Each structure stands twice: as C-alpha cells, then as structure tokens.
C-alpha cells in the first residue's frame, strides 16, 4: 500500500503530537505549509526504518533462549528418558 507507519513507544509521546495527555493512534489528513518540510523528513525516516526493513524486522522475533525453569524441566525430561532407555535395554 505504501502508507508509512511506525510504532511509537508510549501513548504519551504520541499525545504530544496532538496536544493531549495520551493518544493511541494518529492519522494525518492536513499539514500546514510551514510544517511540510519537517513532515517529509519524518516520513522518509519512517519509511527507511520501518517500511523498507519490514522483512528484516519480522525475521528476528525472540532470542531462542530458554529461562532457567524451562532448561531445568527439559533436563529433567531428558534424564528420565535416558533412565527409561537404560532400563529397557538392561
């Protein structure tokens, strides 16, 4: 679609754009002539950081690291499987 979008950290940061305490989303329909240059820079930055890098950002979800509880649970299951296997072969 080619519509620039970005995710902003915190509703309050977005609220400063529309002079409110908080705001969840904003759609710009009109822009003053004096602000067009700043908006075009912002749109260009948004496109390069979010829209153009979509595939790269999407592929890096999660770190693949397990916490200590999960690692202990998996180790316990593997130990039980190994014990069961040795009992079957003996």
Backbone as a printed PyTorch tensor [residue, N CA C, xyz], in Angstrom:
tensor([[[  0.8110,  -1.1970,   0.0000],
         [  0.0000,   0.0000,   0.0000],
         [  0.8560,   1.2640,   0.0000]],

        [[  2.0540,   1.1850,   0.5480],
         [  2.9430,   2.3320,   0.5220],
         [  2.6050,   3.4060,   1.5430]],

        [[  1.8230,   3.0710,   2.5470],
         [  1.4720,   4.0420,   3.5740],
         [  2.5100,   3.9550,   4.6860]],

        [[  3.1970,   5.0570,   4.9810],
         [  4.2080,   5.0000,   6.0360],
         [  3.5520,   4.8390,   7.4090]],

        [[  4.1260,   3.9710,   8.2190],
         [  3.6270,   3.7600,   9.5740],
         [  4.8190,   3.5460,  10.4850]],

        [[  4.6200,   3.7620,  11.7620],
         [  5.6630,   3.4510,  12.7310],
         [  5.0150,   3.1760,  14.0810]],

        [[  5.7280,   2.4710,  14.9050],
         [  5.2720,   2.1590,  16.2490],
         [  6.0580,   3.0470,  17.2020]],

        [[  5.3390,   3.7880,  18.0090],
         [  5.9680,   4.7430,  18.9100],
         [  5.8570,   4.2250,  20.3370]],

        [[  6.9280,   4.3380,  21.0740],
         [  6.9580,   3.8530,  22.4510],
         [  6.1890,   4.8160,  23.3510]],

        [[  5.0920,   4.3610,  23.8750],
         [  4.3260,   5.1390,  24.8380],
         [  3.2580,   6.0150,  24.2070]],

        [[  2.0750,   5.9740,  24.8010],
         [  0.9640,   6.7840,  24.3060],
         [  1.1980,   8.2620,  24.5630]],

        [[  1.9680,   8.5800,  25.5850],
         [  2.1850,   9.9850,  25.9160],
         [  3.0330,  10.6840,  24.8560]],

        [[  3.9720,   9.9680,  24.2660],
         [  4.7960,  10.5720,  23.2120],
         [  3.9480,  10.9300,  22.0020]],

        [[  3.0040,  10.0730,  21.6900],
         [  2.1170,  10.3460,  20.5640],
         [  1.1270,  11.4440,  20.9280]],

        [[  0.7620,  11.5310,  22.1980],
         [ -0.1520,  12.5740,  22.6510],
         [  0.4220,  13.9680,  22.5050]],

        [[  1.7370,  14.1040,  22.6060],
         [  2.3440,  15.4290,  22.4440],
         [  2.1570,  15.9550,  21.0290]],

        [[  1.9910,  15.0730,  20.0760],
         [  1.7810,  15.4830,  18.6870],
         [  0.4410,  16.1870,  18.5200]],

        [[ -0.5750,  15.7390,  19.2410],
         [ -1.9220,  16.2990,  19.0970],
         [ -2.3330,  17.1240,  20.3170]],

        [[ -1.3680,  17.4890,  21.1490],
         [ -1.5920,  18.3380,  22.3190],
         [ -2.6120,  17.7340,  23.2860]],

        [[ -2.4410,  16.4620,  23.5850],
         [ -3.2580,  15.7700,  24.5820],
         [ -2.3300,  14.9990,  25.5030]],

        [[ -2.9050,  14.4600,  26.6040],
         [ -2.0960,  13.6680,  27.5280],
         [ -1.5990,  12.3980,  26.8620]],

        [[ -2.5480,  11.6290,  26.3420],
         [ -2.1970,  10.3730,  25.6800],
         [ -2.9900,  10.2370,  24.3930]],

        [[ -2.4850,   9.4090,  23.5240],
         [ -3.1430,   9.1590,  22.2500],
         [ -2.6690,   7.7920,  21.7630]],

        [[ -3.5730,   6.9860,  21.2190],
         [ -3.1860,   5.6420,  20.7980],
         [ -2.8300,   5.5630,  19.3250]],

        [[ -3.4620,   6.3820,  18.4940],
         [ -3.1100,   6.3740,  17.0710],
         [ -3.4110,   7.7410,  16.4740]],

        [[ -2.7290,   8.0360,  15.3950],
         [ -2.8920,   9.3190,  14.7250],
         [ -2.8980,   9.0780,  13.2270]],

        [[ -3.8120,   9.7490,  12.5410],
         [ -3.8290,   9.7530,  11.0770],
         [ -3.8040,  11.2160,  10.6440]],

        [[ -2.7810,  11.6010,   9.9210],
         [ -2.6400,  12.9900,   9.4940],
         [ -3.3670,  13.1780,   8.1680]],

        [[ -4.2900,  14.1500,   8.1410],
         [ -5.0360,  14.4150,   6.9130],
         [ -4.6420,  15.7440,   6.2930]],

        [[ -4.2970,  16.7370,   7.1280],
         [ -3.8890,  18.0400,   6.6240],
         [ -2.6120,  18.4670,   7.3270]],

        [[ -1.7510,  19.1300,   6.5720],
         [ -0.4820,  19.6010,   7.1240],
         [ -0.2820,  21.0410,   6.6790]],

        [[  0.1280,  21.8920,   7.6140],
         [  0.4170,  23.2870,   7.2690],
         [  1.6120,  23.3400,   6.3290]],

        [[  1.6280,  24.3630,   5.4830],
         [  2.7350,  24.5180,   4.5370],
         [  4.0630,  24.6970,   5.2600]],

        [[  4.0420,  25.3370,   6.4150],
         [  5.2880,  25.5640,   7.1500],
         [  5.8400,  24.2650,   7.7330]],

        [[  4.9840,  23.2670,   7.9370],
         [  5.4130,  22.0050,   8.5350],
         [  5.6750,  20.8970,   7.5160]],

        [[  5.4530,  21.1690,   6.2530],
         [  5.6020,  20.1230,   5.2300],
         [  7.0330,  19.5970,   5.1250]],

        [[  8.0080,  20.4630,   5.2490],
         [  9.4050,  20.0340,   5.1430],
         [  9.7630,  19.0950,   6.2860]],

        [[  9.3580,  19.4560,   7.4960],
         [  9.6320,  18.5870,   8.6470],
         [  8.8990,  17.2610,   8.5230]],

        [[  7.6650,  17.3060,   8.0300],
         [  6.8950,  16.0750,   7.8660],
         [  7.5200,  15.1750,   6.8060]],

        [[  8.0140,  15.7520,   5.7240],
         [  8.6190,  14.9240,   4.6790],
         [  9.8840,  14.2420,   5.1910]],

        [[ 10.6690,  14.9250,   6.0290],
         [ 11.8450,  14.2950,   6.6400],
         [ 11.4240,  13.1530,   7.5530]],

        [[ 10.3740,  13.3890,   8.3350],
         [  9.8650,  12.3710,   9.2500],
         [  9.3400,  11.1580,   8.4890]],

        [[  8.6010,  11.3970,   7.4180],
         [  8.0570,  10.2990,   6.6100],
         [  9.1860,   9.5060,   5.9670]],

        [[ 10.2120,  10.1830,   5.4880],
         [ 11.3540,   9.4940,   4.8830],
         [ 12.0650,   8.6120,   5.9100]],

        [[ 12.2440,   9.1270,   7.1110],
         [ 12.8710,   8.3500,   8.1810],
         [ 12.0250,   7.1460,   8.5550]],

        [[ 10.7260,   7.3480,   8.6540],
         [  9.8130,   6.2500,   8.9910],
         [  9.8630,   5.1690,   7.9230]],

        [[  9.8520,   5.5750,   6.6640],
         [  9.8870,   4.5800,   5.5810],
         [ 11.1740,   3.7710,   5.6070]],

        [[ 12.3070,   4.4200,   5.8490],
         [ 13.5680,   3.6810,   5.8410],
         [ 13.7170,   2.7900,   7.0600]],

        [[ 13.1990,   3.2080,   8.2120],
         [ 13.3830,   2.4300,   9.4370],
         [ 12.3210,   1.3690,   9.6600]],

        [[ 11.1170,   1.5490,   9.1460],
         [ 10.0500,   0.5900,   9.3930],
         [  9.5980,  -0.1100,   8.1170]],

        [[  9.1230,   0.6550,   7.1420],
         [  8.5170,   0.0480,   5.9600],
         [  9.5230,  -0.7320,   5.1200]],

        [[ 10.6790,  -0.1670,   4.8530],
         [ 11.6580,  -0.8220,   3.9850],
         [ 12.3580,  -1.9810,   4.6810]],

        [[ 12.4240,  -1.9700,   5.9980],
         [ 13.1020,  -3.0330,   6.7470],
         [ 12.1210,  -4.0520,   7.3190]],

        [[ 10.9080,  -4.1190,   6.7830],
         [  9.8670,  -4.9880,   7.3360],
         [ 10.3180,  -6.4390,   7.4190]],

        [[ 10.8600,  -6.9830,   6.3430],
         [ 11.2760,  -8.3930,   6.3250],
         [ 12.3820,  -8.6490,   7.3440]],

        [[ 13.3200,  -7.7330,   7.4480],
         [ 14.4290,  -7.8930,   8.3910],
         [ 13.9310,  -7.8640,   9.8340]],

        [[ 13.0310,  -6.9420,  10.1360],
         [ 12.4990,  -6.8280,  11.4910],
         [ 11.6480,  -8.0430,  11.8290]],

        [[ 10.8560,  -8.5110,  10.8960],
         [  9.9370,  -9.6180,  11.1310],
         [ 10.6780, -10.9090,  11.4320]],

        [[ 11.8320, -11.1130,  10.8370],
         [ 12.5610, -12.3700,  10.9800],
         [ 13.2740, -12.5070,  12.3170]],

        [[ 13.4160, -11.4570,  13.0820],
         [ 14.1980, -11.5000,  14.3120],
         [ 13.3280, -11.4610,  15.5620]],

        [[ 12.2410, -12.2040,  15.5760],
         [ 11.3910, -12.2510,  16.7620],
         [ 11.9810, -13.2270,  17.7560]],

        [[ 12.1420, -12.8190,  18.9640],
         [ 12.6040, -13.7070,  20.0310],
         [ 14.0710, -14.0390,  19.9140]],

        [[ 14.6300, -14.4630,  21.0190],
         [ 16.0490, -14.7530,  21.0410],
         [ 16.3690, -16.2230,  21.0240]],

        [[ 15.3600, -17.0800,  21.1920],
         [ 15.6060, -18.5120,  21.2030],
         [ 16.2790, -18.9890,  22.4730]],

        [[ 16.2980, -18.1710,  23.5050],
         [ 16.9220, -18.5330,  24.7740],
         [ 15.8490, -18.9780,  25.7580]],

        [[ 16.1320, -20.0380,  26.4820],
         [ 15.1980, -20.5350,  27.4790],
         [ 15.6020, -20.0430,  28.8590]],

        [[ 14.6080, -19.8840,  29.7050],
         [ 14.8570, -19.4750,  31.0750],
         [ 15.3270, -20.6560,  31.9080]],

        [[ 15.7420, -20.4090,  33.1390],
         [ 16.2560, -21.4920,  33.9920],
         [ 15.2070, -22.5570,  34.3080]],

        [[ 13.9530, -22.1600,  34.4860],
         [ 12.9050, -23.1450,  34.7720],
         [ 12.6890, -24.0710,  33.5810]],

        [[ 12.6330, -23.4980,  32.3910],
         [ 12.4280, -24.3050,  31.1870],
         [ 13.6090, -25.2370,  30.9500]],

        [[ 14.8210, -24.7270,  31.1630],
         [ 16.0070, -25.5640,  30.9720],
         [ 16.0180, -26.7110,  31.9740]],

        [[ 15.6220, -26.4470,  33.2210],
         [ 15.5820, -27.4970,  34.2410],
         [ 14.5290, -28.5420,  33.8930]],

        [[ 13.3830, -28.1000,  33.3960],
         [ 12.3210, -29.0280,  33.0210],
         [ 12.7600, -29.9310,  31.8700]],

        [[ 13.4090, -29.3520,  30.8690],
         [ 13.8840, -30.1370,  29.7270],
         [ 14.9670, -31.1140,  30.1670]],

        [[ 15.8860, -30.6700,  31.0280],
         [ 16.9430, -31.5580,  31.5240],
         [ 16.3440, -32.7110,  32.3140]],

        [[ 15.3280, -32.4320,  33.1020],
         [ 14.6650, -33.4690,  33.8900],
         [ 13.9990, -34.4970,  32.9720]],

        [[ 13.3340, -34.0310,  31.9210],
         [ 12.6930, -34.9450,  30.9680],
         [ 13.7230, -35.8010,  30.2340]],

        [[ 14.8320, -35.1790,  29.8140],
         [ 15.8790, -35.9380,  29.1200],
         [ 16.5030, -36.9820,  30.0380]],

        [[ 16.6980, -36.6290,  31.2920],
         [ 17.2610, -37.5660,  32.2630],
         [ 16.3110, -38.7440,  32.4670]],

        [[ 15.0170, -38.4750,  32.5410],
         [ 14.0280, -39.5390,  32.7020],
         [ 13.9940, -40.4380,  31.4660]],

        [[ 14.1010, -39.8500,  30.2840],
         [ 14.1160, -40.6430,  29.0470],
         [ 15.3500, -41.5310,  28.9920]],

        [[ 16.4990, -40.9880,  29.4030],
         [ 17.7360, -41.7730,  29.3940],
         [ 17.6410, -42.9210,  30.3890]],

        [[ 17.0850, -42.6650,  31.5590],
         [ 16.9170, -43.7040,  32.5780],
         [ 15.9750, -44.7980,  32.0640]],

        [[ 14.9020, -44.4080,  31.4130],
         [ 13.9410, -45.3650,  30.8680],
         [ 14.5790, -46.1990,  29.7640]],

        [[ 15.4020, -45.5720,  28.9420],
         [ 16.0730, -46.2790,  27.8520],
         [ 17.0620, -47.3080,  28.3980]],

        [[ 17.7920, -46.9500,  29.4510],
         [ 18.7450, -47.9020,  30.0390],
         [ 18.0180, -49.0640,  30.7090]],

        [[ 16.8570, -48.8100,  31.2790],
         [ 16.0760, -49.8850,  31.8960],
         [ 15.5280, -50.8420,  30.8410]],

        [[ 15.1480, -50.3180,  29.6830],
         [ 14.6180, -51.1670,  28.6160],
         [ 15.7100, -52.0560,  28.0280]],

        [[ 16.9020, -51.5170,  27.8840],
         [ 17.9930, -52.2840,  27.2810],
         [ 18.6070, -53.2700,  28.2710]],

        [[ 18.4640, -53.0280,  29.5580],
         [ 19.0700, -53.9140,  30.5610],
         [ 18.2340, -55.1410,  30.8220]]])
